[in-house]
Amino acid sequence: MLGYLIRRILAAIPVMGVVALFVFLLLRLTPGDPAAIIAGDNATPEQLDRIRTSLGLNEPLYTQFFSWVWRLLHGDFGTSLISNVPVLQMVNQRIEPSLSVALSVMLVSICVAIPLGVIAAWKHGTWVDRLVMALSVVGFSVPVFVIGYVLVQIFAIELRWVPVQGFRSISRGFGPFFERMVLPTVALSFVYVALIARMTRAAMLNVLGEDFVRTARAKGINEGSVLFRHALRNAAVPVITVIGTGFALLISGVVVTESVFNLPGIGRLTVDAVLARDFPVIQAMILLTSGVYVCVNLLIDLAYALLDPRIRY
């Protein structure tokens, strides 16, 4: 197991190296003077010189790259050109809302979607199966921002059960935190429940016809155990892939949902940086997002190794 995990980590290092090179060249090879792009049309020569010096643009390209990578390895992602705040500090301030939404959405989606997918496969061709698939189509078809605005209108404005928008840290009390997490969690869960339920159903249908399932039933094993202990375990690989990819996407920031519910998360930070042409923040967000995907893929590979005995360690 340890050897397999080390091989997967070593395989991820070149990926991050290519991403780092791309992010570095994103600014340096932009047509025109990067300092002028950052500073705007009305910048003075003194401002341009200050930006070039702060970014190291006066040094040779290879020197800039290795110096930049060295700073990254020491946790220095640079300083925002707009707010003059260290980028890592800005990310730390925004990570809690995004992480809270990601964890709550995945928890709700897994608890709801996997049983629905298993039941739909078990009752394949019946009205239960058709109902689950119809709900999945609705979940895919309706945009998240529409669901979000409907939930806000009903539960926040008309019924006044929860606050309309905003975020409250869990350190300031679970009650206020929960009240502000309910609506964005429900809005995003529609999509992920639909996706995971459909994938679970498809994977289960491929497994339920296998010989080991018929053997388990012939031995008189309880149907619930057959479905969830035997069949679901063997059908779990594609489901875990979908769950992992969805979690990485949520961590990276869901811009529309964060905008609808006024959540100060990673997605809004990225959009604000792009609009302001804050290149250090943009570079950091691309790197961090890529790192999240690499880490999630490592966890998925580890889950494959645990679930599939055919994988050699």
C-alpha positions in Angstrom: 0.0 0.0 0.0 2.7 2.4 1.0 4.7 1.7 -2.2 1.6 2.3 -4.4 0.8 5.6 -2.6 4.4 6.8 -3.1 4.3 6.0 -6.8 1.1 8.0 -7.2 2.6 11.0 -5.3 5.7 10.9 -7.5 3.5 10.8 -10.6 1.7 13.9 -9.3 4.9 16.0 -9.0 5.4 16.5 -12.7 1.8 17.6 -13.1 2.2 20.3 -10.5 5.5 21.3 -12.1 3.8 21.8 -15.5 1.0 23.8 -13.8 3.6 26.0 -12.0 5.4 26.7 -15.3 2.1 27.6 -17.0 1.1 29.9 -14.2 4.5 31.6 -14.2 4.4 32.1 -18.0 0.8 33.3 -17.8 2.0 36.7 -16.6 5.5 36.9 -18.2 4.5 35.9 -21.7 1.4 38.1 -21.9 1.5 40.4 -25.0 2.7 43.8 -24.0 4.3 45.0 -20.8 2.9 43.0 -17.8 3.6 46.0 -15.5 1.5 48.2 -17.8 -1.3 45.6 -17.9 -1.4 45.5 -14.1 -1.0 49.2 -13.5 -3.5 50.4 -16.2 -3.3 53.0 -18.8 -2.8 56.0 -16.5 0.2 54.6 -14.6 3.3 56.8 -14.2 6.9 55.6 -15.1 7.6 55.4 -11.4 4.6 53.1 -10.8 5.7 50.9 -13.6 9.2 50.6 -12.3 7.9 49.7 -8.8 5.7 47.0 -10.2 8.5 45.5 -12.3 10.8 45.5 -9.3 8.2 43.9 -7.0 7.5 41.2 -9.6 11.2 40.7 -10.5 10.5 41.5 -14.1 13.9 43.1 -14.6 15.7 39.8 -14.0 16.3 37.0 -16.5 13.4 34.8 -17.1 15.0 31.6 -15.7 16.1 33.5 -12.6 12.5 34.8 -12.1 11.1 31.3 -12.4 13.4 29.6 -9.9 13.1 32.5 -7.5 9.3 32.3 -7.7 9.3 28.5 -7.2 11.7 28.9 -4.2 9.2 31.4 -2.6 6.3 29.1 -3.3 8.1 26.2 -1.5 8.5 28.4 1.5 4.8 29.3 1.5 5.2 32.8 -0.1 2.5 33.2 -2.8 3.2 36.9 -3.1 1.3 40.0 -2.2 -1.9 41.4 -3.7 -1.3 44.3 -6.0 -4.7 45.8 -5.0 -5.0 45.4 -1.3 -1.3 45.0 -0.5 -2.2 41.9 1.7 -0.3 38.6 1.5 -2.1 36.3 -0.9 -2.0 33.4 1.5 -3.6 35.5 4.2 -6.4 36.4 1.8 -7.0 32.7 1.0 -7.0 31.8 4.7 -9.8 34.4 5.2 -11.9 32.9 2.4 -11.3 29.2 2.8 -13.8 28.6 5.6 -17.0 29.5 3.7 -15.9 27.4 0.7 -14.9 24.4 2.8 -18.1 24.6 4.9 -20.3 24.6 1.8 -18.2 21.8 0.2 -18.4 19.5 3.2 -22.1 20.1 3.9 -23.1 19.6 0.2 -21.1 16.4 -0.1 -22.5 15.1 3.2 -26.1 15.7 2.2 -25.6 14.5 -1.4 -23.9 11.2 -0.4 -26.5 10.5 2.3 -29.4 11.1 -0.1 -28.1 10.1 -3.6 -26.5 6.8 -2.9 -29.6 5.2 -1.3 -31.7 6.7 -4.2 -29.3 5.2 -6.8 -29.2 1.8 -5.1 -33.0 1.7 -4.8 -33.5 2.8 -8.5 -31.2 0.0 -9.7 -32.9 -2.5 -7.4 -36.3 -1.5 -8.8 -35.1 -1.1 -12.3 -37.9 -0.4 -14.8 -40.5 0.3 -12.1 -42.1 3.6 -11.2 -39.6 4.0 -8.4 -36.7 3.9 -11.0 -38.5 6.3 -13.3 -39.3 8.7 -10.4 -35.6 8.8 -9.3 -34.4 9.4 -12.9 -37.0 12.1 -13.4 -35.9 13.9 -10.2 -32.3 13.6 -11.5 -33.2 15.2 -14.8 -34.8 18.1 -12.9 -31.8 18.5 -10.7 -29.5 18.7 -13.8 -31.8 20.9 -15.8 -32.7 23.7 -13.3 -29.8 26.2 -12.9 -28.4 26.5 -9.3 -29.0 30.3 -9.2 -32.7 29.7 -10.0 -33.0 27.2 -7.1 -31.1 29.6 -4.9 -33.4 32.5 -5.6 -36.5 30.4 -5.1 -35.2 29.1 -1.7 -34.3 32.7 -0.6 -37.8 34.0 -1.7 -39.7 31.2 0.2 -37.6 30.5 3.3 -35.8 33.7 3.9 -38.1 36.5 2.7 -41.6 35.1 3.0 -41.3 32.6 5.9 -38.3 34.3 7.5 -36.9 31.0 8.9 -33.3 31.8 8.0 -31.2 34.9 7.1 -31.3 36.0 3.5 -27.5 36.1 2.9 -24.1 36.2 4.5 -21.8 33.9 6.4 -21.1 33.4 10.1 -18.0 31.4 11.2 -18.7 28.2 13.2 -16.4 29.6 15.9 -19.1 32.2 16.7 -21.8 29.6 17.3 -23.2 26.6 15.5 -26.7 28.0 15.4 -25.9 31.1 13.3 -23.5 29.1 11.2 -26.1 26.4 10.4 -28.8 29.0 9.6 -26.6 30.5 6.9 -25.5 27.2 5.5 -28.9 25.6 5.0 -30.0 27.4 1.8 -26.7 27.2 -0.2 -26.3 23.6 0.8 -29.8 22.7 -0.4 -29.4 24.7 -3.6 -26.1 23.0 -4.6 -27.2 19.6 -3.4 -29.9 19.4 -6.1 -27.1 19.1 -8.8 -24.9 16.7 -6.9 -27.7 14.4 -5.7 -28.8 14.1 -9.3 -25.2 13.3 -10.5 -24.3 10.9 -7.8 -27.7 9.1 -7.9 -27.4 8.5 -11.7 -23.9 7.3 -11.4 -24.8 5.0 -8.5 -27.7 3.6 -10.4 -25.6 2.9 -13.5 -22.8 1.3 -11.6 -25.2 -0.9 -9.6 -27.0 -2.1 -12.7 -23.7 -3.4 -14.0 -23.0 -5.3 -10.8 -26.5 -6.7 -9.9 -26.3 -9.2 -12.7 -22.9 -10.6 -11.7 -22.6 -14.2 -10.4 -21.5 -13.2 -6.9 -24.7 -11.3 -6.4 -26.8 -14.3 -7.5 -24.7 -16.5 -5.2 -25.3 -14.2 -2.2 -29.0 -14.2 -2.8 -29.0 -18.0 -3.2 -27.4 -18.3 0.2 -30.3 -16.5 1.7 -28.4 -13.3 2.6 -30.6 -10.4 3.5 -31.4 -8.3 0.4 -30.2 -5.1 2.1 -26.8 -6.8 2.8 -26.7 -8.0 -0.8 -27.3 -4.5 -2.1 -25.2 -2.4 0.3 -22.4 -4.8 1.5 -21.8 -6.8 -1.7 -23.1 -5.0 -4.7 -22.4 -1.4 -3.7 -18.8 -2.1 -2.6 -18.0 -3.5 -6.1 -19.9 -0.6 -7.8 -18.3 2.1 -5.7 -15.2 3.0 -7.9 -17.0 5.2 -10.4 -19.2 6.7 -7.7 -16.1 7.7 -5.6 -14.6 9.3 -8.7 -17.7 11.5 -9.1 -17.8 12.4 -5.4 -14.1 13.3 -5.4 -14.3 15.4 -8.5 -17.4 17.2 -7.2 -15.7 17.9 -3.9 -12.7 19.4 -5.6 -14.9 21.6 -7.7 -16.7 22.8 -4.6 -13.5 23.6 -2.8 -12.3 25.5 -5.8 -15.2 27.8 -5.4 -18.8 27.9 -6.8 -19.0 31.4 -8.0 -22.8 31.6 -8.7 -23.8 30.2 -5.4 -21.4 32.4 -3.5 -22.8 35.4 -5.3 -26.4 34.5 -4.7 -25.9 33.9 -1.0 -23.2 36.5 -0.5 -20.6 34.0 0.7 -17.1 35.4 0.9 -15.5 32.2 -0.5 -12.7 31.2 -2.8 -14.8 31.6 -6.0 -15.6 35.3 -5.4 -12.0 35.9 -4.5 -10.9 34.5 -7.8 -13.5 36.5 -9.8 -12.6 39.7 -8.0 -8.9 39.1 -8.7 -9.6 38.5 -12.4 -11.7 41.7 -12.7 -9.0 43.7 -10.9 -6.1 42.0 -12.8 -4.5 41.1 -9.5 -2.0 38.6 -11.0 -0.4 37.3 -7.8 -3.9 36.3 -6.5 -4.8 34.8 -9.8 -1.6 32.8 -9.9 -2.1 31.6 -6.4 -5.7 30.5 -7.0 -4.7 28.5 -10.1 -2.0 26.8 -8.2 -4.1 26.0 -5.1 -7.0 24.8 -7.3 -4.6 22.4 -9.2 -3.2 21.2 -5.9 -6.7 20.4 -4.6 -7.5 18.4 -7.7 -4.2 16.5 -7.4 -4.8 15.7 -3.7 -8.3 14.6 -4.4 -7.1 12.3 -7.2 -4.5 10.8 -4.9 -7.3 10.0 -2.4 -9.4 8.5 -5.2 -6.5 6.3 -6.2 -6.1 5.2 -2.6 -9.8 4.4 -2.5 -9.4 2.3 -5.7 -6.6 0.4 -4.1 -8.7 -0.4 -1.0 -11.8 -1.3 -2.9 -10.4 -3.2 -5.9 -8.2 -6.2 -5.0 -7.0 -6.4 -8.6 -4.8 -3.3 -8.2 -1.3 -4.4 -7.3 0.4 -2.4 -4.6 
